[in-house]
Amino acid sequence: MYVTTDQPRILVVEDDAGIRQVLCVFLEHSGFQVHAASDGQEAINIIPEFRPHLIVLDLMMQPVSGWEVLNWLRANCQAPGNMLEAQLPMIPVLVLTALTPLTEQVHGFEAGAVEYMTKPTQPSVLVKRIRNILSLSVEQRTMLQHRRIDERRGILKRLYDQSPDEFTGNGPERLVL
C-alpha cells in the first residue's frame, strides 16, 4: 500500500541503479512523492496501485522494455471521455533514454510519450519538464506530443531531402561518376 500525499506522484523506471537513485533523490527533494522500478515488468506491477501522475521511463531495459510499458499503458489507460472505471487514467510519460536518433524519438512520441529527453541530462532540467507537463491539461499534453512529433519529422525530412552537391550544383540523383 502506498501512502497518499498532496505531492504529485512520480514513478521512475530505470534499470541503472545509480541513475535511478540520483533521479529519485532529486525528485523527492523537489517536492514529489517518488517510487522506483528497475524494469518494465516491475513498473507494470506498480502502476495500478501507485497511480502515478507521471512516469519517467527508460526505454532500454530487460526483460521488459520501456517500449512494452508504453504499449501496456496504451492498452490499459482510458482515453479522455472514456468512462470505464476499471481502467487507469491517462498517465503522461516522459522518456529519459540514451536512444538519441530522431527516428527513435518520433517512435517514442507515437508510442505515447509526452516528452523525450536523452541521457545524460541535468536533474534540474528534468524537474522543470516534469512540472511543465503536470501543469498542462490532457488536451495540452496531446498538442505538445503532436508538436514534438511534427518537429522531429520536420528535422528528419530536412536531413533526408536531397540537396544539391556544393561542388557541382548537381543533386545526388544527377551525379555521374
C-alpha positions as CSV (number, residue, x, y, z in Angstrom):
1,M,0.0,0.0,0.0
2,Y,1.3,3.5,-0.9
3,V,0.9,6.5,1.3
4,T,-1.1,9.2,-0.5
5,T,0.0,12.8,-0.1
6,D,-0.8,16.0,-1.8
7,Q,2.5,15.8,-3.6
8,P,2.5,14.7,-7.3
9,R,3.4,11.0,-7.6
10,I,6.2,10.2,-10.0
11,L,7.2,6.7,-11.0
12,V,10.9,6.4,-12.1
13,V,11.5,3.4,-14.3
14,E,15.3,3.0,-14.8
15,D,17.4,-0.2,-14.8
16,D,20.7,1.6,-13.9
17,A,20.7,1.7,-10.1
18,G,22.9,4.8,-9.8
19,I,20.8,6.8,-12.2
20,R,17.6,5.6,-10.6
21,Q,18.9,6.7,-7.1
22,V,20.0,10.1,-8.3
23,L,16.7,10.8,-10.0
24,C,14.7,9.6,-7.0
25,V,16.6,11.7,-4.5
26,F,16.5,14.8,-6.7
27,L,12.8,14.4,-7.4
28,E,12.0,13.8,-3.7
29,H,13.9,17.0,-2.8
30,S,11.9,18.8,-5.4
31,G,8.7,18.0,-3.7
32,F,7.5,14.9,-5.5
33,Q,6.4,11.6,-4.0
34,V,8.6,9.1,-5.8
35,H,8.5,5.4,-6.3
36,A,11.1,3.5,-8.4
37,A,11.1,0.4,-10.6
38,S,14.1,-1.3,-12.1
39,D,12.5,-2.7,-15.2
40,G,9.3,-2.6,-17.2
41,Q,7.6,-5.5,-15.5
42,E,8.1,-4.1,-12.1
43,A,6.6,-0.8,-13.4
44,I,3.5,-2.5,-14.8
45,N,3.0,-4.2,-11.4
46,I,3.3,-0.9,-9.5
47,I,1.3,1.4,-11.7
48,P,-2.3,0.2,-10.8
49,E,-1.8,0.7,-7.1
50,F,0.7,3.7,-7.0
51,R,-1.3,5.5,-9.7
52,P,1.5,8.0,-10.7
53,H,0.7,11.4,-12.0
54,L,3.7,11.0,-14.4
55,I,6.2,8.3,-15.4
56,V,9.9,8.9,-16.1
57,L,10.7,5.9,-18.4
58,D,13.9,4.5,-19.7
59,L,13.4,2.5,-22.9
60,M,16.3,0.1,-23.0
61,M,15.6,-2.4,-20.1
62,Q,15.4,-6.1,-19.7
63,P,13.4,-8.3,-19.5
64,V,10.5,-5.9,-20.2
65,S,11.5,-2.8,-22.1
66,G,10.1,0.7,-21.9
67,W,8.5,0.2,-25.3
68,E,6.5,-2.6,-23.8
69,V,5.5,-0.4,-20.9
70,L,4.2,2.3,-23.4
71,N,2.2,-0.4,-25.2
72,W,0.8,-1.7,-21.8
73,L,-0.2,1.9,-20.9
74,R,-1.9,2.4,-24.2
75,A,-3.9,-0.8,-23.7
76,N,-4.8,-0.2,-20.1
77,C,-5.3,3.5,-19.6
78,Q,-8.6,5.2,-20.5
79,A,-8.7,7.9,-23.1
80,P,-10.2,11.2,-22.2
81,G,-14.0,10.8,-22.2
82,N,-13.9,7.1,-21.7
83,M,-15.9,6.3,-18.5
84,L,-14.7,2.8,-17.9
85,E,-14.0,2.7,-14.1
86,A,-11.7,-0.3,-14.3
87,Q,-9.2,1.4,-16.4
88,L,-6.4,3.8,-15.2
89,P,-6.5,7.4,-16.2
90,M,-4.1,8.5,-18.9
91,I,-0.7,8.8,-17.4
92,P,1.8,11.2,-19.1
93,V,5.2,9.6,-19.8
94,L,8.5,11.4,-20.0
95,V,11.0,9.2,-21.8
96,L,14.6,9.5,-20.4
97,T,16.9,7.3,-22.5
98,A,20.2,7.0,-24.2
99,L,18.5,6.5,-27.6
100,T,19.3,9.7,-29.5
101,P,18.3,9.0,-33.1
102,L,15.4,11.2,-34.3
103,T,13.6,8.1,-35.6
104,E,13.6,6.7,-32.1
105,Q,12.3,10.0,-30.7
106,V,9.4,10.0,-33.3
107,H,8.7,6.4,-32.4
108,G,8.7,7.3,-28.7
109,F,6.1,10.1,-29.2
110,E,4.0,7.9,-31.5
111,A,4.0,5.2,-28.8
112,G,2.6,7.6,-26.3
113,A,5.4,9.7,-24.7
114,V,4.6,13.3,-24.0
115,E,8.2,14.3,-23.7
116,Y,11.5,12.7,-24.8
117,M,14.8,13.5,-23.2
118,T,18.2,12.0,-23.8
119,K,20.8,11.0,-21.3
120,P,22.8,12.5,-19.8
121,T,20.7,15.4,-18.6
122,Q,20.7,17.7,-15.7
123,P,18.2,16.7,-13.0
124,S,17.0,20.3,-12.7
125,V,16.1,20.3,-16.4
126,L,14.1,17.0,-15.8
127,V,12.3,18.6,-12.9
128,K,11.4,21.7,-15.0
129,R,10.0,19.4,-17.8
130,I,8.0,17.3,-15.2
131,R,6.5,20.5,-13.7
132,N,5.6,21.8,-17.1
133,I,3.9,18.5,-18.1
134,L,1.9,18.3,-14.9
135,S,0.7,21.9,-15.3
136,L,-0.9,21.0,-18.7
137,S,-4.4,19.7,-19.3
138,V,-4.8,16.4,-21.2
139,E,-5.6,18.3,-24.4
140,Q,-2.5,20.5,-24.0
141,R,-0.4,17.4,-23.4
142,T,-1.7,15.9,-26.6
143,M,-1.0,19.1,-28.5
144,L,2.6,19.1,-27.1
145,Q,3.0,15.4,-28.1
146,H,1.9,16.2,-31.7
147,R,4.1,19.3,-31.9
148,R,7.1,17.2,-30.8
149,I,6.3,14.6,-33.5
150,D,6.0,17.3,-36.2
151,E,9.3,18.9,-35.1
152,R,11.2,15.7,-35.2
153,R,9.7,14.7,-38.5
154,G,10.5,18.1,-40.0
155,I,14.1,17.7,-38.9
156,L,14.2,14.2,-40.4
157,K,12.7,15.5,-43.7
158,R,15.3,18.2,-44.0
159,L,18.1,15.8,-43.2
160,Y,16.9,13.2,-45.8
161,D,15.8,15.6,-48.5
162,Q,18.3,15.6,-51.4
163,S,20.1,18.8,-51.6
164,P,22.4,20.0,-54.4
165,D,26.0,18.9,-54.3
166,E,28.0,22.0,-53.1
167,F,30.8,21.5,-55.7
168,T,28.9,20.6,-58.9
169,G,25.4,22.0,-58.2
170,N,24.0,18.7,-59.1
171,G,21.8,16.7,-56.7
172,P,22.9,13.2,-55.8
173,E,20.5,11.7,-58.4
174,R,22.4,13.5,-61.2
175,L,25.9,12.8,-60.0
176,V,27.8,11.0,-62.8
177,L,30.9,9.0,-61.9
